Amino acid sequence: MPVLSPTWTNERIELLKRHFEAGLSCREIAADIGVSRNAVIGKLSRLNLTRGRTGDERKVQDRGAARAKAVPRLQYEMLATIYGDTDAPVVTGPIDEANRCSLLELAENRCRWPISTPGADDFCFCGNTAPDGQPYCAGHSRLAYRPPTRARAIRG
């Protein structure tokens, strides 16, 4: 049975620390020591060795975080525009059941809302007209794409 040598010998750890203090990247350190970049990152983390971020790096990351937070707001605004005020009760008329179809009968412009449970004898799809390449008809879109209510937003 072969004896495996440990990845992180005392010599490698000292070399890692010297390279880190010299400002080498994790990729450069890994290539010099002979380990993977992920091994270097993991060992630096376990040794609590971190580099302080510069002001420019923080600004770039903060901008990215602001964009990430803005996306749900944009989605909310789009849904509110499409479906109206979220505080208003959702008006749902009856959804026509005359166009139900099987998977093989589904076409690009038909509603893909599943009816019943897959595998059941009565399983089918809504089949109503789906506007503009959307997956669902107007009635099922109201169910699928409801903007968050204030109660859900508070809990969230």
C-alpha positions in Angstrom: 0.0 0.0 0.0 1.6 3.3 -1.1 2.2 5.9 1.6 0.9 9.3 0.6 2.9 12.4 1.6 0.9 15.2 3.1 0.0 18.1 0.8 0.8 20.8 3.3 4.3 20.2 4.7 5.9 22.8 6.9 8.1 23.9 4.1 5.1 24.3 1.7 3.2 26.3 4.4 6.2 28.7 4.9 6.5 29.1 1.1 2.8 29.8 0.9 3.0 32.5 3.5 6.0 34.1 1.8 4.4 34.1 -1.6 1.1 35.4 -0.1 2.9 38.3 1.7 4.8 39.1 -1.6 1.4 39.6 -3.2 1.4 36.6 -5.6 -2.0 35.5 -6.9 -3.4 32.1 -5.8 -2.7 30.7 -9.2 0.9 31.8 -9.1 1.4 30.4 -5.6 -0.2 27.1 -6.7 2.0 26.7 -9.7 5.1 27.4 -7.7 4.2 25.1 -4.8 2.8 22.3 -7.0 -0.8 22.2 -5.7 -4.1 23.3 -7.1 -5.4 26.8 -6.8 -8.3 25.6 -4.7 -5.9 24.0 -2.3 -4.1 27.3 -1.9 -7.4 29.2 -1.4 -8.5 26.6 1.2 -5.2 26.7 3.1 -5.1 30.5 3.1 -8.6 30.4 4.5 -7.7 27.9 7.2 -4.7 30.0 8.2 -6.9 33.1 8.3 -4.8 34.9 5.7 -6.8 37.4 3.8 -6.0 40.4 1.7 -7.7 43.6 2.4 -9.8 44.9 -0.4 -8.9 48.3 -1.9 -11.5 51.0 -2.2 -11.8 50.4 -5.9 -12.5 46.7 -5.4 -15.2 47.5 -2.8 -16.9 50.0 -5.2 -17.0 47.3 -7.9 -18.5 44.7 -5.5 -20.9 47.2 -4.0 -22.2 48.1 -7.5 -22.7 44.5 -8.3 -24.7 44.0 -5.0 -26.8 47.1 -5.9 -27.6 45.6 -9.3 -28.5 42.2 -7.7 -30.9 44.0 -5.4 -32.4 46.0 -8.3 -33.4 43.0 -10.3 -36.2 41.8 -8.0 -37.5 45.4 -7.9 -37.5 45.6 -11.7 -39.3 42.3 -11.9 -41.9 43.5 -9.3 -42.4 46.7 -11.3 -42.9 44.8 -14.6 -45.4 42.4 -12.9 -47.2 45.4 -11.3 -47.5 47.0 -14.7 -48.8 43.9 -16.3 -51.2 42.8 -13.6 -52.0 46.1 -11.8 -51.7 47.0 -8.1 -50.8 44.1 -5.9 -53.1 45.3 -3.1 -56.1 45.0 -5.4 -57.8 41.6 -5.2 -56.8 39.3 -8.1 -59.7 39.0 -10.5 -59.8 35.5 -11.8 -62.5 34.6 -14.2 -63.2 31.0 -15.1 -60.4 29.4 -17.2 -61.9 27.7 -20.3 -61.6 24.0 -20.0 -62.7 23.2 -23.5 -59.2 23.2 -25.0 -57.4 20.7 -22.8 -54.8 18.7 -24.6 -52.2 15.9 -24.2 -48.4 16.5 -24.3 -48.4 15.4 -27.9 -51.0 17.9 -28.8 -49.2 20.9 -27.2 -48.1 23.5 -29.7 -46.0 26.7 -29.3 -49.0 28.9 -28.8 -50.9 26.7 -26.3 -51.0 27.0 -22.5 -48.7 24.4 -20.8 -50.4 24.6 -17.4 -50.6 21.0 -16.1 -54.0 19.8 -15.0 -54.1 16.9 -12.4 -51.0 14.8 -11.5 -48.5 13.5 -14.1 -49.2 9.8 -14.6 -52.8 10.0 -13.6 -55.4 8.9 -16.2 -56.9 12.4 -16.4 -53.6 14.3 -16.7 -53.6 16.9 -19.4 -52.6 20.5 -20.2 -54.8 23.6 -20.3 -54.3 24.1 -24.0 -55.9 27.6 -24.2 -54.2 30.2 -26.4 -50.9 31.5 -24.9 -50.1 35.1 -26.1 -46.8 36.1 -27.6 -44.9 32.9 -27.0 -45.7 32.8 -23.3 -45.9 29.4 -21.7 -49.4 30.0 -20.1 -52.7 31.6 -21.1 -53.7 34.8 -19.4 -55.6 33.1 -16.6 -52.8 30.7 -15.7 -50.2 33.6 -16.0 -52.1 35.4 -13.3 -51.6 32.4 -11.1 -48.0 31.7 -12.0 -46.6 35.2 -12.1 -48.2 37.0 -9.1 -46.1 39.8 -7.7 -45.3 39.4 -4.0 -47.9 40.6 -1.6 -46.9 42.9 1.2 -47.4 40.1 3.7 -45.0 37.9 1.8 -42.5 40.7 1.4 -42.5 41.3 5.1 -42.0 37.6 6.0 -39.4 37.2 3.3 
